Amino acid sequence: MSRHPKHKKQKLQQINFAHLPGPAHRTHLTTIYTYYQEDGKTAIRASQLVVSPLAVDESPEDGDKFEESGQEDFLLVDPEVLSMEPDAQAQKRKQTLGSFPLMAWVPECVTFLDELLRLEGRGDYASQVACISCKAGAPLFQCKDCWCMELYCSDCCIELHLRLPFHHVEQWVDMHFTRVTLKSLGLRLQLGHTVGDHCCNPKCAFGDEFVVIDTNGIHDVALDFCGCRTAQTHVKQLLCACLFPATIFNPKTAATFEVLEN
């Protein structure tokens, strides 16, 4: 006879994931990661824990109702007794540092920070003394929307943005960059003609103020309508330039077609 008192012991549950029990016996699989140092390197150990809630007993008085305790109890199931397929049991998955991309990135964190701080300044052009295009003007202007990060003088910057009038440009002032508009540099948008063509009778927008709403922001631009004898109406000139006017009477605001499509 056993010397121990007779009582039922809580046995570990054996779970077959191919035949999970009903919702009342639903199990939860939790992965616990442990970080430790081994031979001067950071290593990661992953262990899995299966948690199974206790079944909810059916009330003998009300067969169609269930009583739930105020505190939810869980049974911890030993992961070593899990019923698995023979393939999975024979070959355990090997955890590598590639399984944790953030841990692989940590050693390169300083590299990212250094490069971001360097690009806050003049970057590769810190010692540049002349415009990279004309080789004469002061290299003070940089476009934040263009893919390249070269520095140009004001004239070359305008020339480069005749077909990109809604880009953001910054000027190097007192050891830092500050936002400026292409309008302040002298760029004017001429409607009714192809880019670069001269209009013999340009008519500036009302008050020489015009606002264009684009996908990358709101831009103050200097815009001229064509006043030639064969010129179209202001509204049609804007539409031909893929600009949707806010009004048909002396328009001073327009949105690009790209904004409307998005």
C-alpha positions as CSV (number, residue, x, y, z in Angstrom):
1,M,0.0,0.0,0.0
2,S,1.1,3.5,-0.7
3,R,2.0,5.7,2.3
4,H,0.9,8.8,0.5
5,P,-2.6,10.0,0.9
6,K,-4.9,9.1,-1.9
7,H,-5.7,12.0,-4.1
8,K,-5.7,12.6,-7.8
9,K,-2.5,14.2,-9.1
10,Q,-2.6,16.7,-12.0
11,K,-1.1,14.9,-14.9
12,L,0.6,16.6,-17.8
13,Q,-1.5,16.8,-20.9
14,Q,-0.4,15.2,-24.1
15,I,-1.6,17.3,-27.1
16,N,-1.7,16.3,-30.7
17,F,-1.8,19.4,-32.8
18,A,-3.4,17.5,-35.7
19,H,-6.4,16.8,-33.5
20,L,-6.9,19.8,-31.2
21,P,-9.8,19.6,-28.8
22,G,-12.8,21.9,-28.8
23,P,-12.9,25.6,-27.9
24,A,-13.2,24.8,-24.2
25,H,-9.9,23.0,-24.3
26,R,-8.1,25.4,-26.6
27,T,-4.3,25.5,-26.1
28,H,-1.9,28.4,-26.6
29,L,1.7,28.1,-27.7
30,T,4.1,30.7,-26.3
31,T,7.7,31.1,-27.3
32,I,10.1,32.5,-24.6
33,Y,13.4,34.0,-25.8
34,T,16.5,34.0,-23.5
35,Y,19.5,36.2,-24.3
36,Y,22.9,35.2,-22.9
37,Q,26.6,35.8,-23.5
38,E,28.7,32.9,-24.8
39,D,32.3,33.3,-25.8
40,G,31.9,37.0,-25.9
41,K,29.0,36.9,-28.4
42,T,25.3,37.4,-27.8
43,A,23.3,34.2,-28.3
44,I,19.6,33.5,-28.2
45,R,17.8,30.4,-26.8
46,A,14.2,29.9,-27.7
47,S,11.9,27.6,-25.6
48,Q,8.2,26.9,-26.2
49,L,5.6,26.7,-23.5
50,V,2.1,25.3,-24.1
51,V,-0.7,26.8,-21.9
52,S,-4.1,25.1,-21.7
53,P,-7.1,26.7,-20.0
54,L,-9.2,24.5,-17.7
55,A,-12.4,23.2,-19.2
56,V,-15.6,25.0,-18.2
57,D,-18.0,22.8,-16.3
58,E,-21.6,22.7,-17.3
59,S,-24.1,23.7,-14.7
60,P,-26.4,20.8,-13.6
61,E,-29.3,23.1,-13.0
62,D,-29.1,25.1,-16.3
63,G,-28.1,22.8,-19.1
64,D,-27.9,25.6,-21.6
65,K,-25.6,27.9,-19.5
66,F,-22.1,27.7,-18.3
67,E,-20.6,29.1,-15.1
68,E,-17.2,30.8,-15.3
69,S,-15.0,31.4,-12.3
70,G,-13.9,35.0,-11.6
71,Q,-10.3,34.0,-12.0
72,E,-9.1,32.1,-15.1
73,D,-6.9,29.1,-14.3
74,F,-4.3,27.5,-16.6
75,L,-2.5,24.2,-16.7
76,L,1.1,24.3,-17.7
77,V,1.9,21.5,-20.1
78,D,5.4,20.1,-20.3
79,P,6.7,20.9,-23.9
80,E,8.7,17.6,-23.8
81,V,5.6,15.5,-23.9
82,L,4.0,17.2,-26.9
83,S,2.8,14.7,-29.5
84,M,4.4,15.7,-32.8
85,E,4.8,14.2,-36.2
86,P,7.8,11.9,-36.6
87,D,9.5,14.3,-39.1
88,A,9.2,17.3,-36.6
89,Q,10.3,15.1,-33.7
90,A,13.4,13.8,-35.5
91,Q,14.5,17.2,-36.8
92,K,14.3,20.1,-34.5
93,R,14.3,23.6,-36.0
94,K,17.7,25.3,-35.5
95,Q,17.4,28.9,-34.2
96,T,20.0,31.2,-35.8
97,L,20.7,34.9,-35.6
98,G,19.1,35.3,-38.9
99,S,15.8,34.4,-37.3
100,F,16.0,37.6,-35.3
101,P,16.8,40.4,-37.8
102,L,16.7,43.1,-35.1
103,M,19.5,41.5,-33.2
104,A,21.5,41.2,-36.4
105,W,21.0,45.0,-37.0
106,V,22.1,46.1,-33.5
107,P,25.9,46.0,-34.3
108,E,25.2,48.3,-37.3
109,C,23.2,50.8,-35.3
110,V,26.2,53.2,-35.1
111,T,26.7,53.0,-38.8
112,F,23.2,54.1,-39.5
113,L,23.4,56.9,-37.0
114,D,26.7,58.2,-38.3
115,E,25.4,58.3,-41.9
116,L,22.1,60.0,-41.0
117,L,24.0,62.7,-39.1
118,R,26.5,63.1,-42.0
119,L,23.7,63.7,-44.4
120,E,22.2,66.4,-42.2
121,G,25.2,68.4,-43.3
122,R,26.9,68.7,-46.7
123,G,27.7,65.0,-46.9
124,D,30.2,64.1,-49.6
125,Y,30.4,67.7,-50.7
126,A,31.7,69.3,-47.5
127,S,34.8,70.5,-49.3
128,Q,33.1,71.5,-52.5
129,V,33.9,75.2,-53.4
130,A,32.1,75.5,-56.8
131,C,28.8,74.5,-58.3
132,I,29.1,70.9,-59.6
133,S,27.4,71.9,-62.9
134,C,28.7,75.3,-64.0
135,K,32.0,75.2,-61.9
136,A,31.5,78.8,-61.1
137,G,28.7,79.6,-58.7
138,A,28.6,79.0,-55.0
139,P,27.3,75.5,-54.2
140,L,24.6,76.4,-51.6
141,F,21.5,74.7,-52.8
142,Q,20.4,71.1,-52.5
143,C,17.1,69.4,-53.6
144,K,15.6,67.0,-51.0
145,D,13.3,65.4,-53.6
146,C,15.9,64.6,-56.3
147,W,17.7,61.3,-55.9
148,C,21.2,62.9,-56.0
149,M,22.5,65.0,-53.1
150,E,24.8,67.4,-55.1
151,L,25.1,71.1,-54.3
152,Y,24.3,73.7,-57.0
153,C,24.3,77.4,-57.4
154,S,20.9,79.2,-57.7
155,D,21.0,79.5,-61.5
156,C,21.8,75.8,-62.0
157,C,19.2,74.8,-59.4
158,I,16.5,76.7,-61.3
159,E,17.6,75.2,-64.6
160,L,17.4,71.7,-63.2
161,H,13.9,72.2,-61.9
162,L,12.2,73.8,-64.9
163,R,10.4,70.4,-65.3
164,L,10.3,69.7,-61.6
165,P,8.8,72.9,-60.1
166,F,7.2,71.2,-57.1
167,H,10.4,69.9,-55.4
168,H,11.7,71.0,-52.0
169,V,15.0,72.9,-52.1
170,E,17.2,73.8,-49.1
171,Q,20.0,76.4,-48.8
172,W,23.1,76.1,-46.8
173,V,23.1,79.0,-44.3
174,D,25.2,79.3,-41.1
175,M,26.4,75.7,-41.0
176,H,22.9,74.2,-41.6
177,F,20.3,73.7,-44.3
178,T,17.1,75.9,-44.3
179,R,14.1,75.5,-46.6
180,V,13.7,78.0,-49.4
181,T,11.2,78.1,-52.4
182,L,12.1,77.9,-56.0
183,K,10.0,81.0,-56.4
184,S,12.4,82.9,-54.1
185,L,15.3,81.7,-56.4
186,G,13.6,83.2,-59.4
187,L,11.8,80.2,-61.0
188,R,8.6,81.1,-62.9
189,L,6.1,78.7,-64.4
190,Q,5.0,79.7,-67.9
191,L,1.7,78.3,-69.1
192,G,0.6,78.1,-72.7
193,H,4.1,77.2,-74.0
194,T,6.4,74.2,-73.9
195,V,9.0,74.3,-71.1
196,G,11.8,76.7,-71.9
197,D,10.0,78.6,-74.6
198,H,9.6,82.4,-74.3
199,C,6.2,84.0,-74.1
200,C,6.0,87.5,-75.7
201,N,3.1,88.5,-73.5
202,P,3.2,86.8,-70.1
203,K,0.4,87.6,-67.6
204,C,1.3,86.8,-64.0
205,A,-1.4,85.3,-61.7
206,F,-3.5,87.7,-59.6
207,G,-1.2,89.4,-57.1
208,D,1.7,87.3,-58.4
209,E,0.6,84.7,-55.9
210,F,-0.3,81.1,-56.8
211,V,-0.5,78.0,-54.6
212,V,-0.1,74.5,-56.0
213,I,-1.1,71.4,-53.9
214,D,0.9,68.4,-54.8
215,T,1.4,65.0,-53.2
216,N,4.6,66.1,-51.4
217,G,3.1,69.3,-49.9
218,I,1.8,72.8,-50.7
219,H,4.0,75.1,-52.8
220,D,4.1,78.8,-53.4
221,V,5.0,79.3,-57.0
222,A,5.4,82.2,-59.5
223,L,3.0,81.4,-62.3
224,D,2.5,83.3,-65.6
225,F,-0.4,82.8,-68.0
226,C,0.0,83.2,-71.7
227,G,-1.4,86.5,-73.0
228,C,-0.6,86.0,-76.6
229,R,-3.3,86.5,-79.3
230,T,-4.0,82.8,-79.6
231,A,-3.9,82.1,-75.9
232,Q,-6.5,79.9,-74.3
233,T,-8.5,80.8,-71.2
234,H,-6.7,80.7,-67.8
235,V,-8.7,77.7,-66.7
236,K,-7.8,75.7,-69.9
237,Q,-4.1,76.7,-69.6
238,L,-4.1,75.3,-66.1
239,L,-5.8,72.1,-67.1
240,C,-3.4,71.6,-70.0
241,A,-0.6,71.8,-67.4
242,C,-2.3,69.0,-65.4
243,L,-3.4,71.6,-62.7
244,F,-7.0,71.5,-61.5
245,P,-8.1,75.1,-60.6
246,A,-10.0,75.7,-57.3
247,T,-12.2,78.2,-59.1
248,I,-12.9,79.4,-62.7
249,F,-12.7,83.1,-61.7
250,N,-9.1,84.4,-61.3
251,P,-7.8,81.1,-60.0
252,K,-5.0,81.4,-57.4
253,T,-5.0,77.8,-56.2
254,A,-4.8,74.5,-58.1
255,A,-4.1,70.9,-57.3
256,T,-2.1,68.5,-59.5
257,F,-3.9,65.7,-61.2
258,E,-1.7,63.3,-59.2
259,V,-3.3,64.6,-56.0
260,L,-6.8,64.0,-57.4
261,E,-5.9,60.5,-58.5
262,N,-4.6,59.6,-55.0
